[in-house]
Amino acid sequence: MNRKTLVLPAAIGLLAPVLAACGGTDSGSGSGDAIVVGTTDRFTATKDAPAPLDPAYSYDVGTWNILRQTVQTLMIQPKGEGDPIPEAAESCAFTDSGNERYACKLRDGLKFSNGDAITAEDVKYSIDRARAIKADSGVFALLSTIDTVETQGDNEVIFHLKTADATFPFKLSTPVAGIVNPDDYAKDKLRDGFAVDGSGPYTLKAETDGDEMTKAVFTKNPNYKGSLDVQNDKVEIVSYADADKMGTALDKGDIDLMTRTMSPEQINKLSDASQDNSEDIVELAGLEIRYLAFNTTAPVVKTKAVRQAMAQLIDRSELVSEVYGTQAEPLYSLVPASLTGHSNSFFNTYGEPSVPKAKALLEKADVSLPVKLTLNYTTDHYGAATKKEFEQLQKQLNDSGLFDVSIKGTPWETFVPAERKGEYAVYGMGWFPDFPDADNYVAPFLDKDNFLKSPYANGKIIDTLIPESRREADRLAAAKSLTEIQDIVAEDVPVLPLWQGKQYVASSDDVTGTAYVLNSSATLQLWELARGVSG
């Protein structure tokens, strides 16, 4: 068949008639061989990170996508857009007018995959455990507004919050709030290795090579009770060293589907309607962002003018055009343009790239020129184009004559510990949201216990603006506080946003459900996949 591209807006739930015409999920079947999904995510247990799949530690999109299949949460994000819906819970709601008391009633008959009954005490144990361990990944900060967790009987859990938090239902949909069995997860210690036990739609069997998980085998959990309609009996995720090897596996039929991270060249080739192949590609709205982060205590970037000059020089439009084409868009704030509360604060502050303006900033601060620094990036986590992206950033800064920039690539398993120890002055990072709200693009970077371990702290953001924004159940009403946060970030430049990207799924043409296998938060929803006849 001719290759076809489906371009899906954020509200993909509106597309049922279109998808049905192409086969859709109704043509799928839960029977047959395992559906095999390729990824370039690497899953490694190291001395610095021996427990990559413990919900109290895990905090990257790859490991979260393992946990979302296996560890159940009280709430879950819908497959399209909108507010989270009950999952392990039968119902959840704020029970006061101030958004400080949140109560959940569990579904009847909940069980862990081993058959043990789940009670409210297990929920309390799981969440209190993550809060108490305070893993250095920083994921526990998602639960920072919790004061105490109370149980009433076996089926009701009540969260008493320190302060109003309208985003709390979203936080209960993230893996750090996953329900774990106290028999499998010690109260005060992370669970090393790749074993995961929960009550989600699948059980996990990990295939390993040394300290790396090379394949995750998901089998439908017969004890699962929740809101999801599981369309298959078995799915496998296979990890590949790079996008080319993953693409070859799809061409050969070794895998049925691939998602992150395809190269720009692969996406362009798959999207070319003139090519005649048996693979389909789906373009979905995405909320991924890329940015530069600064260790603001490092001597080379401690002076704010150096960071401001970089913000004044970097040409995002050229960067996107040269590296990603139509697969990304320039970003002028931490908050993506498609989310309520977005403001183009960096463009409003710096305007178009300008060498004279950047030079004036540096000279006013008596900075010696050229500024010599290293841009650090990871070689194997954000895709094959990352090196080219940093070569372009290096060129832009060096062509100004104001900077003498070198670049250095490091594997993810080494990059992360070094970043957390403050060894990099400037480094490139990506962010896939924990949930689709502007709060999740400011608090993880700027609040206390931020996941970057950034020394930057702004009292007004932490003590006033973030709490103000969380009090507003109507997220439009939070825009004033959120805009002020973004304006402060543009002035101080503790981080420098670069671009936001789209999401892509490529598959063989007998796999259905691909339009729903990723939601806007890059959550992998393997339960949506099935085999069928695509038309």
C-alpha positions as CSV (number, residue, x, y, z in Angstrom):
1,M,0.0,0.0,0.0
2,N,1.1,3.6,-0.3
3,R,2.5,5.1,2.9
4,K,0.0,7.3,4.6
5,T,0.5,10.0,7.1
6,L,-2.2,10.9,9.6
7,V,-1.8,14.4,11.2
8,L,-3.7,14.5,14.5
9,P,-4.5,17.6,16.5
10,A,-4.2,17.7,20.3
11,A,-7.9,16.7,20.7
12,I,-7.5,13.4,19.0
13,G,-10.7,12.2,20.5
14,L,-12.5,14.1,17.8
15,L,-11.0,11.9,15.1
16,A,-12.9,8.7,15.5
17,P,-14.7,8.9,12.1
18,V,-11.4,9.5,10.3
19,L,-9.7,6.6,12.1
20,A,-12.5,4.3,11.5
21,A,-12.1,4.9,7.8
22,C,-8.5,3.8,8.0
23,G,-9.3,0.6,10.0
24,G,-9.3,2.2,13.5
25,T,-9.2,0.4,16.8
26,D,-12.5,-1.5,16.1
27,S,-10.7,-3.7,13.6
28,G,-8.1,-4.8,16.1
29,S,-7.8,-8.0,18.0
30,G,-6.3,-9.0,21.3
31,S,-5.2,-12.3,19.9
32,G,-2.0,-13.2,17.9
33,D,1.7,-12.7,18.5
34,A,3.1,-10.0,20.8
35,I,3.1,-6.5,19.3
36,V,6.7,-5.4,19.4
37,V,7.6,-1.7,19.9
38,G,11.0,-0.3,19.2
39,T,12.6,2.5,21.2
40,T,16.0,4.2,21.5
41,D,15.4,4.7,25.3
42,R,18.1,2.9,27.3
43,F,17.3,1.3,30.6
44,T,20.4,0.9,32.7
45,A,21.0,0.1,36.4
46,T,24.2,1.8,37.5
47,K,26.1,2.4,40.7
48,D,24.7,6.0,40.7
49,A,21.2,4.9,39.7
50,P,20.7,1.2,40.8
51,A,16.8,1.4,40.9
52,P,15.7,2.9,37.6
53,L,12.2,1.4,37.7
54,D,11.3,2.2,41.3
55,P,8.3,4.6,41.3
56,A,10.0,6.5,44.1
57,Y,13.0,7.1,41.9
58,S,12.1,7.0,38.2
59,Y,11.8,10.4,36.6
60,D,12.4,10.2,32.8
61,V,10.0,9.5,30.0
62,G,11.5,6.1,29.2
63,T,11.2,4.6,32.6
64,W,7.9,6.2,33.3
65,N,6.6,4.5,30.1
66,I,7.5,1.2,31.6
67,L,5.8,2.0,34.9
68,R,2.6,3.4,33.4
69,Q,2.0,-0.1,32.0
70,T,2.5,-1.9,35.3
71,V,1.9,0.3,38.3
72,Q,-1.6,1.7,38.8
73,T,-2.4,5.2,39.9
74,L,-5.5,6.6,41.5
75,M,-6.0,8.9,38.5
76,I,-4.9,8.6,34.9
77,Q,-4.6,11.1,32.0
78,P,-7.1,10.5,29.2
79,K,-5.9,9.2,25.9
80,G,-6.8,12.5,24.3
81,E,-6.9,15.8,26.1
82,G,-8.6,16.9,29.3
83,D,-8.6,16.5,33.0
84,P,-7.4,13.2,34.6
85,I,-10.0,10.5,35.2
86,P,-10.3,7.9,38.0
87,E,-8.2,4.7,37.4
88,A,-7.6,2.7,40.6
89,A,-10.0,5.1,42.2
90,E,-13.8,4.9,41.6
91,S,-14.0,8.6,42.3
92,C,-11.8,11.5,43.5
93,A,-12.7,15.1,44.2
94,F,-11.8,18.1,46.3
95,T,-14.1,18.2,49.3
96,D,-13.5,21.8,50.3
97,S,-13.8,25.2,48.6
98,G,-10.1,25.9,49.0
99,N,-8.6,23.0,47.1
100,E,-6.7,21.7,50.1
101,R,-8.6,18.4,50.9
102,Y,-8.8,15.8,48.2
103,A,-10.6,12.5,48.8
104,C,-10.5,9.3,46.7
105,K,-12.6,6.2,47.0
106,L,-11.0,3.0,45.6
107,R,-12.6,0.6,43.2
108,D,-14.0,-2.6,44.7
109,G,-12.0,-5.7,44.2
110,L,-8.6,-4.1,43.4
111,K,-5.7,-6.5,43.5
112,F,-2.0,-6.5,42.9
113,S,-0.9,-8.7,40.0
114,N,0.0,-11.5,42.5
115,G,-3.6,-11.5,43.8
116,D,-3.1,-9.6,47.0
117,A,-6.0,-7.3,47.8
118,I,-5.3,-3.5,47.6
119,T,-6.5,-1.3,50.5
120,A,-6.3,2.4,51.3
121,E,-3.4,1.6,53.5
122,D,-1.4,0.4,50.5
123,V,-2.0,3.7,48.7
124,K,-0.9,5.7,51.8
125,Y,2.2,3.5,52.2
126,S,3.2,4.0,48.5
127,I,2.9,7.8,48.5
128,D,4.4,8.3,52.0
129,R,7.2,6.0,50.9
130,A,8.1,8.2,47.9
131,R,7.9,11.3,50.0
132,A,10.1,9.9,52.7
133,I,12.8,8.4,50.5
134,K,13.3,11.7,48.7
135,A,15.3,10.1,45.9
136,D,18.0,12.3,44.2
137,S,16.0,12.2,40.9
138,G,13.8,14.9,42.5
139,V,10.5,13.1,41.6
140,F,9.2,13.3,45.1
141,A,8.8,17.1,44.6
142,L,5.6,16.3,42.6
143,L,4.1,15.3,46.0
144,S,5.4,18.4,47.8
145,T,2.0,20.0,48.5
146,I,0.9,17.0,50.5
147,D,0.8,17.6,54.3
148,T,-0.6,14.2,55.5
149,V,-2.3,11.2,54.0
150,E,-5.3,9.8,55.9
151,T,-7.2,6.6,55.4
152,Q,-10.9,5.9,56.3
153,G,-11.7,2.2,56.2
154,D,-10.2,0.0,53.5
155,N,-11.5,2.0,50.5
156,E,-11.0,5.8,51.2
157,V,-7.9,7.9,51.0
158,I,-7.8,11.6,52.0
159,F,-5.0,13.9,51.1
160,H,-4.6,17.0,53.3
161,L,-2.6,19.6,51.4
162,K,-0.3,22.2,52.8
163,T,-1.6,24.8,50.4
164,A,-4.2,24.9,47.6
165,D,-3.2,22.9,44.5
166,A,-5.6,22.7,41.7
167,T,-3.1,20.6,39.7
168,F,-3.1,17.8,42.4
169,P,-5.3,15.4,40.5
170,F,-2.8,15.5,37.7
171,K,0.0,14.7,40.1
172,L,-1.9,11.6,41.3
173,S,-1.8,10.4,37.7
174,T,2.0,10.2,37.6
175,P,4.1,7.1,38.4
176,V,5.5,8.5,41.6
177,A,2.0,8.2,43.0
178,G,1.8,4.6,41.8
179,I,0.4,1.9,44.2
180,V,3.0,-0.6,45.2
181,N,2.9,-3.7,47.5
182,P,4.6,-3.2,50.8
183,D,5.8,-6.8,50.5
184,D,7.8,-5.9,47.4
185,Y,8.9,-2.4,48.2
186,A,10.7,-1.6,51.5
187,K,9.6,1.5,53.3
188,D,12.9,3.3,53.4
189,K,14.9,1.8,50.6
190,L,14.7,1.8,46.8
191,R,14.2,-1.4,44.9
192,D,17.2,-2.1,42.8
193,G,17.2,-3.6,39.3
194,F,14.4,-4.1,36.8
195,A,11.6,-5.9,38.7
196,V,8.3,-4.1,38.9
197,D,5.2,-5.3,40.6
198,G,1.9,-3.4,40.7
199,S,-1.8,-3.6,39.7
200,G,-1.6,-2.0,36.3
201,P,-2.9,-3.5,33.0
202,Y,0.3,-5.5,32.4
203,T,2.9,-7.5,34.3
204,L,6.5,-7.1,33.4
205,K,9.3,-9.5,32.6
206,A,12.6,-7.9,32.0
207,E,15.2,-9.4,29.7
208,T,18.7,-8.0,30.5
209,D,22.2,-8.0,29.3
210,G,24.5,-7.2,32.2
211,D,23.2,-4.0,33.8
212,E,20.9,-3.1,30.9
213,M,17.3,-4.1,30.2
214,T,17.2,-4.9,26.5
215,K,13.6,-6.0,26.3
216,A,10.5,-5.4,28.4
217,V,7.9,-8.1,28.0
218,F,4.4,-7.0,29.0
219,T,1.7,-9.6,29.6
220,K,-2.0,-8.7,30.2
221,N,-2.6,-8.7,34.0
222,P,-5.6,-11.0,34.7
223,N,-6.2,-9.3,38.1
224,Y,-6.3,-5.8,36.6
225,K,-9.4,-3.6,37.4
226,G,-9.5,-0.1,36.2
227,S,-10.7,2.3,33.5
228,L,-8.6,0.9,30.6
229,D,-9.8,-1.4,27.9
230,V,-6.8,-3.5,27.1
231,Q,-6.7,-4.3,23.4
232,N,-4.0,-7.0,23.4
233,D,-2.6,-9.8,25.4
234,K,1.1,-9.1,25.0
235,V,3.4,-6.3,24.0
236,E,7.2,-6.1,24.0
237,I,9.5,-3.0,24.1
238,V,12.9,-3.6,22.5
239,S,15.7,-1.1,23.1
240,Y,17.9,-0.1,20.2
241,A,21.3,1.7,20.2
242,D,20.2,4.3,17.7
243,A,17.4,5.4,15.4
244,D,18.9,3.7,12.3
245,K,19.0,0.3,13.9
246,M,15.5,0.7,15.1
247,G,14.3,1.8,11.6
248,T,16.1,-1.2,10.0
249,A,14.2,-3.5,12.5
250,L,10.9,-2.0,11.4
251,D,11.8,-2.5,7.7
252,K,12.7,-6.1,8.3
253,G,9.5,-6.8,10.3
254,D,11.4,-7.5,13.6
255,I,9.3,-4.8,15.3
256,D,5.8,-3.6,14.5
257,L,6.0,0.0,15.7
258,M,8.6,2.6,16.7
259,T,8.1,5.9,18.5
260,R,10.9,7.8,20.2
261,T,13.3,8.7,19.1
262,M,13.2,8.7,15.3
263,S,15.7,10.9,13.4
264,P,14.4,13.9,11.4
265,E,15.6,12.1,8.3
266,Q,13.6,9.0,9.1
267,I,10.4,11.1,9.7
268,N,10.9,13.0,6.5
269,K,11.3,9.8,4.5
270,L,8.3,8.1,6.2
271,S,6.2,11.2,5.6
272,D,6.9,11.3,1.9
273,A,3.7,10.3,0.2
274,S,5.5,9.4,-3.0
275,Q,7.3,6.5,-1.4
276,D,5.6,3.1,-1.7
277,N,6.1,1.1,1.5
278,S,4.0,-0.9,3.9
279,E,4.6,1.5,6.9
280,D,2.4,4.2,8.2
281,I,3.4,7.3,10.1
282,V,1.2,9.3,12.5
283,E,2.0,12.9,13.5
284,L,0.6,13.9,16.9
285,A,0.6,17.1,18.9
286,G,3.4,17.1,21.5
287,L,4.5,19.1,24.5
288,E,8.2,18.1,24.4
289,I,10.6,21.0,24.9
290,R,14.4,21.4,24.7
291,Y,16.4,23.9,26.6
292,L,19.8,24.9,28.0
293,A,20.2,24.8,31.7
294,F,22.8,26.7,33.7
295,N,24.6,26.0,36.9
296,T,24.3,29.6,38.0
297,T,27.1,29.2,40.6
298,A,29.6,28.1,37.9
299,P,32.2,30.9,37.4
300,V,31.8,31.1,33.7
301,V,28.0,31.7,33.8
302,K,27.6,33.1,37.3
303,T,27.3,36.6,35.8
304,K,23.8,37.1,34.6
305,A,24.9,39.1,31.6
306,V,26.6,36.0,30.1
307,R,23.4,34.0,30.2
308,Q,21.5,37.0,28.9
309,A,23.9,37.4,26.0
310,M,23.4,33.8,25.0
311,A,19.7,34.4,25.1
312,Q,20.2,37.5,22.9
313,L,22.4,35.6,20.3
314,I,20.7,32.2,19.8
315,D,18.6,32.1,16.7
316,R,15.9,29.6,17.4
317,S,14.3,29.8,14.0
318,E,17.6,29.0,12.3
319,L,18.3,26.2,14.8
320,V,15.0,24.6,14.1
321,S,15.2,25.1,10.3
322,E,18.7,23.6,10.1
323,V,18.1,20.6,12.4
324,Y,14.5,19.7,12.7
325,G,12.5,21.4,9.9
326,T,8.8,21.2,10.3
327,Q,9.1,18.7,13.2
328,A,9.7,21.5,15.8
329,E,8.9,25.1,16.5
330,P,10.9,27.9,18.2
331,L,10.1,28.3,21.8
332,Y,10.4,31.6,23.8
333,S,9.3,30.3,27.2
334,L,9.5,27.3,29.4
335,V,5.7,26.9,28.8
336,P,4.8,25.6,25.3
337,A,2.8,27.8,23.1
338,S,-0.2,25.4,23.1
339,L,-0.7,25.5,26.9
340,T,-2.9,27.9,28.8
341,G,-0.6,30.4,30.5
342,H,2.1,30.6,27.8
343,S,3.9,33.9,27.2
344,N,6.6,34.7,24.7
345,S,8.7,36.2,27.4
346,F,12.1,35.6,25.9
347,F,11.1,37.2,22.6
348,N,9.4,40.1,24.4
349,T,12.7,40.6,26.4
350,Y,15.3,40.1,23.7
351,G,13.6,40.4,20.3
352,E,15.4,39.2,17.3
353,P,19.0,37.9,17.6
354,S,21.5,40.7,17.8
355,V,25.3,40.7,18.2
356,P,25.5,44.4,19.1
357,K,22.9,44.0,21.9
358,A,24.7,41.0,23.3
359,K,28.0,42.8,23.2
360,A,26.5,45.7,25.1
361,L,25.2,43.4,27.8
362,L,28.6,41.8,28.3
363,E,30.6,45.1,28.2
364,K,28.3,46.7,30.7
365,A,29.0,43.8,33.1
366,D,32.8,44.0,32.4
367,V,32.9,40.5,31.1
368,S,36.2,39.6,29.4
369,L,35.7,38.5,25.8
370,P,35.4,36.1,24.3
371,V,33.6,34.0,26.9
372,K,35.1,30.5,26.9
373,L,32.6,27.8,27.9
374,T,31.5,24.2,27.1
375,L,28.0,23.2,26.1
376,N,27.4,19.7,27.4
377,Y,24.8,17.3,25.8
378,T,23.8,13.7,26.0
379,T,24.6,11.5,23.1
380,D,22.0,8.7,23.5
381,H,18.8,10.0,25.1
382,Y,17.2,12.7,22.9
383,G,17.8,11.3,19.5
384,A,20.4,11.3,16.8
385,A,19.9,15.0,15.9
386,T,21.2,16.3,19.3
387,K,24.8,16.5,18.2
388,K,23.8,18.5,15.1
389,E,21.7,20.8,17.3
390,F,24.7,21.5,19.5
391,E,27.0,22.1,16.6
392,Q,24.5,24.7,15.4
393,L,24.4,26.4,18.8
394,Q,28.2,26.4,18.9
395,K,28.4,28.0,15.5
396,Q,25.8,30.7,16.3
397,L,27.6,31.7,19.5
398,N,31.1,31.5,18.0
399,D,30.2,33.4,14.9
400,S,29.2,36.4,17.1
401,G,32.9,36.7,18.1
402,L,31.7,37.1,21.7
403,F,32.0,33.4,22.7
404,D,34.6,30.7,22.4
405,V,32.4,27.6,22.7
406,S,33.3,23.9,22.6
407,I,30.7,21.1,22.8
408,K,31.0,17.8,24.6
409,G,28.7,14.7,24.3
410,T,28.3,12.2,27.1
411,P,26.2,9.0,27.4
412,W,23.0,9.4,29.5
413,E,24.1,7.1,32.3
414,T,27.2,9.3,32.9
415,F,25.6,12.6,31.9
416,V,22.8,12.6,34.5
417,P,25.0,12.0,37.6
418,A,27.5,14.6,36.4
419,E,24.7,17.2,35.9
420,R,23.2,16.5,39.4
421,K,26.6,17.0,41.0
422,G,26.9,20.4,39.3
423,E,29.8,19.4,37.1
424,Y,28.4,21.2,34.0
425,A,28.2,25.0,33.7
426,V,25.8,24.8,30.7
427,Y,24.0,21.6,29.5
428,G,21.2,20.6,27.2
429,M,18.1,18.9,28.5
430,G,14.7,17.9,27.3
431,W,11.4,17.9,29.1
432,F,8.4,15.7,28.5
433,P,5.6,16.9,30.9
434,D,4.5,14.9,33.8
435,F,1.0,16.4,33.0
436,P,-0.2,18.9,30.5
437,D,-0.4,22.1,32.7
438,A,1.8,25.2,32.8
439,D,2.6,24.4,36.4
440,N,4.6,21.4,35.3
441,Y,6.9,23.6,33.2
442,V,7.8,26.0,36.0
443,A,7.7,24.2,39.3
444,P,10.0,21.3,38.4
445,F,12.6,23.9,37.3
446,L,12.2,26.7,39.7
447,D,10.6,25.5,43.0
448,K,12.3,24.0,46.0
449,D,13.8,20.6,45.4
450,N,13.7,21.2,41.7
451,F,14.8,18.2,39.6
452,L,17.7,20.0,38.0
453,K,19.3,20.5,41.5
454,S,19.7,24.1,40.3
455,P,21.2,26.6,42.7
456,Y,19.0,29.3,41.2
457,A,16.3,30.4,43.6
458,N,13.9,33.3,43.3
459,G,11.9,34.0,46.4
460,K,9.0,35.6,44.7
461,I,8.5,32.7,42.3
462,I,8.8,30.1,45.1
463,D,6.9,31.8,47.9
464,T,4.3,33.8,46.0
465,L,3.8,33.1,42.3
466,I,3.8,29.3,42.2
467,P,1.4,29.1,45.1
468,E,-0.8,31.8,43.6
469,S,-1.0,30.0,40.3
470,R,-2.0,26.7,42.0
471,R,-4.9,28.2,43.9
472,E,-6.7,28.8,40.6
473,A,-8.9,25.9,39.5
474,D,-9.7,28.0,36.4
475,R,-6.3,27.8,34.7
476,L,-7.0,31.0,32.7
477,A,-7.2,32.8,36.0
478,A,-3.6,31.6,36.8
479,A,-2.2,33.3,33.7
480,K,-1.2,36.5,35.5
481,S,1.0,34.7,38.0
482,L,2.4,32.3,35.3
483,T,3.3,35.2,33.0
484,E,5.2,37.0,35.7
485,I,7.2,33.8,36.4
486,Q,8.1,33.5,32.7
487,D,9.1,37.2,32.6
488,I,11.4,36.7,35.6
489,V,13.0,33.6,33.9
490,A,13.6,35.6,30.8
491,E,15.4,38.3,32.8
492,D,17.5,36.0,35.0
493,V,18.0,33.1,32.5
494,P,18.5,30.2,34.8
495,V,17.3,28.1,31.8
496,L,17.1,29.0,28.1
497,P,14.2,27.5,26.1
498,L,15.0,26.5,22.5
499,W,12.2,24.6,20.8
500,Q,9.1,22.5,21.2
501,G,8.5,19.4,19.2
502,K,5.9,17.1,17.7
503,Q,5.5,13.4,18.2
504,Y,5.6,10.6,15.6
505,V,4.6,7.0,15.5
506,A,5.6,4.7,12.6
507,S,4.1,1.2,12.3
508,S,3.5,-1.7,10.0
509,D,0.0,-1.4,8.5
510,D,-1.5,-4.3,10.4
511,V,-1.3,-2.5,13.8
512,T,-4.2,-0.5,14.9
513,G,-4.5,2.0,17.7
514,T,-1.4,4.0,16.8
515,A,-3.3,7.3,16.9
516,Y,-3.8,6.7,20.6
517,V,-0.5,5.0,21.6
518,L,0.9,8.4,22.8
519,N,-1.0,11.2,24.5
520,S,0.2,14.8,24.5
521,S,2.4,14.2,27.5
522,A,4.3,11.5,25.6
523,T,2.7,8.8,27.8
524,L,3.0,5.4,26.0
525,Q,-0.4,3.7,26.1
526,L,0.4,0.2,24.9
527,W,-3.1,-1.0,25.8
528,E,-4.5,0.8,22.8
529,L,-2.5,-1.3,20.3
530,A,-4.0,-4.3,18.5
531,R,-3.7,-6.2,15.3
532,G,-6.1,-5.7,12.5
533,V,-6.6,-4.9,8.9
534,S,-5.7,-1.3,8.0
535,G,-7.4,0.2,5.0
